Amino acid sequence: MNDDMETEPMVSFGPSSNYVGSNNQQRRRRPAGSKPEKPRRQNSFSRDIGHAAAETYLITRLTFTLLRYLGLGYRWISRLVALGCYAMLLLPGFLQVAYYYFFSSQVRRSVVYGDQPRNRLDLHFPANNDGPKPVVVFVTGGAWIIGYKAWGSLLGRQLAERDIIVACLDYRNFPQGTISDMMKDVSQGISFVFNNIADYGGDPNRIYLMGQSAGAHISSCALLEQAVKESTGESISWSASHIKYYFGLSGGYNLLNLVDHCHNRGLYRSIFLSIMEGEESLPVFSPEVRIKDPSIRDASSLLPPIILFHGTSDYSIPSDASMAFADALQKVGAKPELVLYPGKSHTDLFLQDPLRGGKDDLFDHIIAVIHANDKEALAKDAMAPPRKRLVPEPLLRMARLISPF
């Protein structure tokens, strides 16, 4: 199926059918009843340039770290070349998003949420400050090795246009940390949002959690772990049951099924097992497996409503991963919804479609859920202009053909 064709997802409320349609200063607390302060541009131009240089250095270092651990294998070399070509084809869009990220007054970068390396988050604000806003906490993907908060800038920009605050979390990647470190960082970042977002104009009673690819795996692990702690009466700094919805995009939730698949695609088994702390730990960090454990059955009732999105032509993480997780969730009494997009790849939903502009079924679905009980917001959504195209169609088509994902 061509990526430019209209694909209407078939939606089901259960998995029974196969297709279902350096700005680290916190704000001072406001007096009760006062309106949140509109985000201000914090940096001078020279400091913005310095920050951009620092971010570029970090991205470059992450790339070389990835290469060092992957070794001189044919698979990763071919995928690296494909990735370079893919990025060049999408460069017109990436440059526009980068300009927004580094120079927009609606972005507050690198807010500190913890004391570990990379415990930072970016906040993307709407243009207006007419009352508390719903908040999406986003955990980016990156094969557990090259994840970075700036990867969520396009999503942050587009959701902010619909009056939603977006908090893009950074977290330690391998080899700086392993999966338990990543989970700890993400959980601490979510806690920071719950306990501080009111100071930034967000509504702590309307917080949504979203993860993409490896970020969907990490965030779902953190969510389930928090539900388990909550169900056993442990002391917690945020509540899984207070998350309004969980959105999982193109995620993998059973590592036992992913280890060989990832090996065949260039993330070699030895590295994968190092990230996941050994073969014996794979079930522990597999939400699909863990949710079936009778000893944590009470935790399932504390999970928020869950929507899993996946493209059926995703070869990085097959859509069977979301189907199986939705099935497991339903069997323990949770409330999953599965949405499969026929013919969509791993990056169509998160990159190519948003860069294309215009109508986007995934984006519209998420907006409809977040604004479901807000008639005024829904009315504004209905009148919103089409999203701007950021990359010409021929470049998007070529990028899809050579995408390594």
N, C-alpha and C positions, 0 to 999 in steps of 0.2 A: 504494500500500500504506500502511495506517495505521501511524503510528509506534509504536503500542502493541501491534501484533501481534507474536507470536513469530516471529522470522526465524532459521532455522538456516542458517548459512553452510555451503556445500559447500566442502570443503578439498581442495586438490591440491598435490602437491609439485613444482610446475612450472607454467608459464603456458599449458599446452596447451589447457585447457578454458576456456570463457568465464566460467563461474561456479565459483568455488572458495570451497565453503561459507561596625640598624646594629651588626650583630654581626659585625665583621670580624676578630676575634681568632682566630688558629689555636690549636688545642689543642697543649699540649706533648706530645712523643712519650712513649709509655708504655714502661715497662720490658718487655723481652721476656717473653711468657707471661702478662702481666697482662691482666685483663678491661678492655674499653673502659669508660670512664666514662659513666654515663647522662647524656643531655643535661640540662642544668640551665636553668632560666629565668634569662636573663642581665639582663633589663631591669626597672627599676621600672615601675610603672603610668604614671607621668608620661612616662618615656622611651618607653614603648610608644605612648602617645598622640602624642608628637612624631614618632615614626617613621611612624605611620599618616598623620599630616598631610603629612609629606614625600612619602610614596608617593602620596597623593591628588593632591598638586601635580604630581608627575611624570606621572601618568596624564592629568591635565587638559592639561598642556603637550603631551604626545604627541598628544592629540586635536586641539588647535588646529594643531599642525604638520601633521597629516594634512589638515586642512581647507584650510590655506594652499596646499599643493602640489596638491591636487585641483582647486582653482579652483571657480568658480560653474557647475557643470554639473548638468543635470537628474538624471543617473544617480546621482551621489554624494549629492545632496540627498535623493532618494527613499530611497536605502539608509541614509542617516544617520537619517532619521525612522524607518525600519523597525528599525534597530539600537536606537534609543532605546526603542521599544515592546517589542522583543524582550527587552532587558535588564530593563525594568520587570516583565515577566511572570515572569521567572526570579529576580527580586529576593529572594524568600524563601530560595532556595538560596544565592544569592550572599552574602547577609548571614551565613549560618551558616558558609560557607567563609571569609569575611573574618574573622570572629571567631576561628576556628581559626588562621588565618594570622598574625594580629597578636598573639594572646594565648596560644597554646598553647606549653607548655614543650618540646614535641617538634619545634618549628620553630626553626632557627637561620637568621636572615635575613641577607642581604647579606654573605656571606663573600667577601673580596677574593681574586680569582684572577689578576689582571693589573693593569697600570698604565694602561690606557686607560679613558675614561669608560664606565661601565656594566659594567665587568669585575667582576661580582658574581654570586654564586649563592646560592640558598636550599637548605638541607638539611632534609629531612623524615625524622624518626627514628621507628622503632618504639617501642612503650612499654617493651619489655624490652631488656636488653643482655646476653643469654646467648650471647655468641660473635659472631664476625664475620658480618655480614649481606651478602647480595647487594645490588648497587647498580644503580639505573637512572639514567643521565644523560639528562635530558629537555630538549629544545630546543623552545620554544614557537613557535607560528605568530603571525601578525599582519600578513600582506601585506607583509612586509619593512619596515614603517613603524611599526606600533604593537605589535610583539612586546614582551612583558614577562614576567619570571620568575614573577610572582605568578599568571599565567594557568595555571600548572601546579599550583596549590595543591590543587585537587580530586583530581587524579591522585596527587599526593604524599600526601595524607591517606589515600586508599583503599589505595594500595600499602603505606604504612607500617603499616596495620592488618594486613597479611599478612607482616610481618617483613621488609620490604624498605626500604632507605634510598633516598631519591630526591633527586638533585641537580638542581635546576631552574636552568638557565643563563640569565643575561641577556646581551645582546650589543648592540653599537651598531646602531641602526636608521637607515634613511635619513630625513633628510639628514645625520645625524651621521656616517654611514659608508655605503659602498657594499658590494656583495656580497663583494668580497675582504676587506674589513674584518670583515664578519660571519663569514665562514669562519675568519679568523684568530682572532677572539674565541672562537668555539666550539671550535676546536682547542686553544686555550690553556686553556679551561675543562675540557675532557676531560683534558688533561695534568695539570692541578691535581688532579683527582679521582684519577687513577691514582697520583700521587705522594704524595697526602696523605690519602686516604680511610681508610687504616688507623688514622690518629690519631683518627678520628671513629667507629670501630667498624665500618667497612665492610671487605669482603673484596676486595682489589685483583685477585684472580684470578677474581672473578665480577662483572664490570662489563658492563652492557648499555647500548646507546645507542638512544635513541628520539627521533623528531622528528614533529611534527604540522604539516600544511599547509606554510607557508613554512619552518617549522622542520625539516620532513622534507627539503625541498630543500637547505637550508643544511647540515644535518648529514650528508646523503648526499654532498654536495660535499666536505665536510671529511674524511669517511671515505675516499672514493676518493683524494683528494689525499694523504692520509697513506699509503695503500697504495702509491701510485706512488713516494713518497719512500722507503718501506721497500724496495721492489723494486729501486731503483737504488742502494741503499747510503748514502743521505743520512743525516746525523745527525738523529735524531728523539727527541722527549721522551715519546712514547707510541706503541704499536704497534697498527695496525689489526687485526692477526691475533690480538691479545689481547682484543679485544672478543668477548664470548661470543655475542651476537646483536645484529642491528640490526633495530629495529621502525620501519617507515615508515607513518605514519597519514595518509591523505588527502593525500598529497604530489604535487607536480609535479616531474618529473625531466627534462623536455625543454622548455627555455624557448622554442625555436623554435615549438613548438605552443601555448605559453601567451600569447605577447605579444598576439595579436589577441583571444584569448578574454578575457584580463584587461581589455583596452581596452573591449570590449563590456559588461563588468560594472562599469566605473567606474574601474578603475586604468589611466589613460590611457597610451597607447603612449609618449609622451614621458617620462613619469615612470618607467614600467617600464624603458625603455632607460637612463635615468639611473641607476637602482638597479643595473642589470646591467652598467654601464660601457660602453654602446654596443652597437649591433647586431652588430658584429664579434665581440663577446665572448660572445654567446649560446651558441655551441657549447662554449666553454671551461667555462662554468658549467652545462652540461647533462649530468648523469651518464649519462643514457641514450645520448647521443651520444658522450661521451668514452670510455665503456667499450668501444666498438667500435674504437677506435684501435689498430691492430696494435702501435704503438710502446710501448704500456703493457700489453700482453697479460699480462705476468708479474704485474701488480698484482692481477688478478682472483683468483688463487689465494690471495692474502693477505686477501681480504675475509671477514668472518665470515658465518655463515648469516644470511640476510636474509628477513624476513617483511614483506610489504606488505599493509596493510589498507586497504580503500576501500569506501565505500557506492556502490551503483549509481545512486542518485538525487542524487549530489553534483553540483551545478551550478557551484560555485565552482572546483573542479578535477575534471573528469570522471574517472571510474574508468578510462578508457582510458589515462590517464597511468601508473597502476600496472601495468596489463596490459602495456603496451609496455616498461616498464622491466624487468619480470620476464622478458619474452621476451629482451631484450637481454642480461641477466645470465646467463640459462641458455645462450645461444649461445656465451658466452665461458668457460663452465665454472664459473661461480659457483653458489651454492646458494640460489636464491630459492624462496620459497613465497608464493603469492598467495591472499589471503582476501577475497572480495567479499561484501558484506552487501546482499542484495536490498532495495531500497526505502529504504535509509538515506541521509540527507543528509550534508552536510559537517560539521554540528554534532551530528547524532544520536549518533555514536559517541563524541565527546569531551565533550559537554555534556549533552544531553537524557537519554540513556540512563543515565549515571552519576548524574544528579540524580533520576532515577526510582527508583533503588534496586533491590533484588531481584537477579534473575539478569541477568547482562550477558555475552554471548558473547565480546566483545572482551576484557574484563577477565579472564574465566576463561581465555581462550587464553594471554594474556600470563603470568598466574600459573602456568599449567601448564608453560610453557616454562622459566620461571625456576626453578621448584621441581622440575623433571623428575628430578633425581638426588638429591633429598632426601626420603626416605620419611617422615621425621617431619614435615616441612613440608607434604607432600601430605596426610598424615593430619589435620593441623590445618586445612588448607584444606577438607577434606571435612566437618569439623565446624563450620566458621565460620558464624555466624548470617547471615541475609540482610542485605544492605546497607540502611541506613536511607534511606527516601524523604525527599528534601529539598524537593521542589516538588510541589504537588497536580497530579494528572493533567490536569484541565481547563486549567490554566495552561500545562502542557507542550504540550498539543495546540494551543492558540492560538499559543504561541511558534513552533512549527514552521510554522504557516501563514504567519506574517508574517516569518520569518527572512530576513534579507538575504543569507544565505550559500548 
